[in-house]
Amino acid sequence: MKRLRNIMFAGTGSDVGKSVIAAAFCRIFRQDGYSPAPFKAQNMALNSFATPEGLEIGRAQAAQAEAAGIACHTDMNPILLKPQSDHTSQVVLNGVPIGNRDAYSYFRGEGKDYLRREACEAFDRLALRYNPIVMEGAGSISELNLRERDIVNLPMARHADADVILVGDIDRGGVFASLYGSVMLQTPEDRQRIKGIIVNKFRGDLRLFDDGRRMIEEICQVPVLGVVSYLEDVGVEDEDSVVLDKKQRNAKEGKTNVAVVKIRHLSNFTDFKAIEQDPRLNVYYTTDRDQLLKADIIILPGSKSTIDDLRHLRNEGVEATIKEARQRGKTILGICGGYQMMGKGIDDPRQTEGEAIHIDGMGLLPVTTVMGEKKVTCQTEFSLIEGSERMRGYEIHQGISTPTDNSYSPLTKKADGETEGCFVDSHCMGTYLHGCLDNPAFVDFLLGQKQSGGFDYAKYKEEHYDRLADHVRKHVDMAKVYEILKR
């Protein structure tokens, strides 16, 4: 089969749907007999994943690899920035943290040449193993003040000699201006690299946009390859927690209500994607006192700034509400940073998360946590202490939690025999295992139910990758896409 040129999906801005479109094309190319792989040189997200080698990448590229039917690898996302505050981020290079950087020094260009080389070398390794490489840009491609320091968008497309497809979001308005500006603000060389436009998230009768399509082609001098209608319930894991703002549902009668505490630095929010689809459950994100107390289960999620988030929950009265819910017999589950918060204290002697060195915990679990120098990242096979069914999850955490007294009991046992987590009773527990809720047996355990053949999340994802691919095929001129990529 003839090799295809590499393709980059660049955007007129953030949250225009680049990640989802890239995932769709990973599945389409796989269906059509190619061997695609995703690539994003630099990702900024708190939503990350552990590779089979025990290294860390952005969750969006892990999902795209899943759509392509391959194992994820750090070469797919060599640089990951994990925001810790409004001004600083942890820099993860080739899956390993290399320190914290403030935004000013990072985006000024200090060390950028080194990072650019690392990103290009990762791409080159990936391109030797797969074809085509489905690349994703970041944010807007027309940020003129960042052009000289950009290592994600057009400079990376030039390195890969990739054809660029520009994605615009019509749902937010201003699509004509954003597309035209994005094209015209490029250098003449980069403008020639933009081979097509996809108008994304259209609502209504597509025929009503026929004139708009012709107008875009006329002013941009770039063909519109497709107008993709808005797809509800995409089923593909989101890259950015901004989507949680659209999920502010409330408690409902007739279902088990699960409240996820919406902390400020919430990480790995895809931990809850599976239970959002479980017909038995109503999952919502909140810090509202009444909505927390109406929940049957409260989950404290992971955090990139655990001490700061715990302090904020305490100051806002949310901690007191969680403790009151515990007294009322509600089930409280902590995952990763949430597990640490539920313990008796957190120490950060190296100030890996910020200036604070110690904070008292909620005191719901008999453990204390010390933030270590080395981050733990690994995929994990485990079972419940009181069960035998094997399940899968992954760990990404800086802290190590240890028992404080003899009342401690573990929650899970790993495949290597090591115990993990903390279990007080069936209504109070914590774990470091992200993805634990993807396992039906764990959800049944949390609900206090015997094996019920619960929601099959793996099957759900595969069906939705196919559904997404079918949707994009319907709205995009794939014959034209292949004509571009076979030149």
C-alpha angles and dihedrals in degrees: 000000000000115000117247128224114254117262132213125199106208126180143223086223145333121307095019090129103266094139094051094045090050090050090051092053091047088058094042094052090047091051089050094056102262128123104235129178130188125239135186115169096205128014128185110202144118089218106092140156138209117242122221087262091058097254130128131249137157114285093231092064091046089055092047090051088051089053088051090051096241137111115264120249136186090246086072091063110014096171123045123176114200111193114227097176139350090285110027137058137185109242115221113192120190089344098309127098112243098181144286124296132188115235095244096056093040097050093039086072105254105157092357094128090058093048091046090055091049091051092048092048090050090052092048091052091049093048090057090060104035142035131230106021108214104212128196126205126212128243114317123350091212102067096129095187090059099041097102092049099039114123098167111054130037096350089058091044088055091051091050093040085229129168111239125223112195116218121204128185112226093180093072093050132238095073095147093054094042094050095043093046093046091054099041096047091061124096113260089255094052093043089060089055092062102092102170149004131227118198105208137199098023116175123202136013108352091209089070089067097054091103091045091054092053091047092053091051091048098050097036098037087219124113119249104231095189150341106225116205120226110275115207118212095013091184092213116119113258123239100212130048088224084095089070089073086070092053102064094132124156136226116291134200119243096034137074104262116221117190117196110201106238100221121183098248098035111171132192093017087169085080084089101044093095097050090047086067096045107110091213093061141066108203122192138164119231151132093200112127097222094047092048092051091048090057122099091206128029118197123198104204134207121287136198090209103036099168093046092047092048091050090051093049088051094049092047094050094246093119090055089051092051090051090049090051089052090053089051091058098257118149115251120195124181121198120198105310089018089054089052092050091053092058129085098265148344124222123193105180093166092048091231091159100038141292099320116098102184141015131175113243130225091268095227095121128043095237137099126206133218119192105232133208094243124061117226112225121167146124111250137204112202148156133208114266089241095042142059104209112116116232136177134230140138138239129223112164142131098203132076117212122206133182119266098198146000093277090078119115125176123239102209142018121219125222090258091057096255115135123228142185129017131271121193096163139320089287101047127048146126139204142179091219113114111197093032089125091058086075115084091210092058092049091049089051091051090050092048091241131134118242105306103171088253129195114320102220096178091056090045092055094049091050091050095048087056091044091051092048091050090050094051092045088054093054104031126069097239092177088061091046091054090046089057095045095047095056 
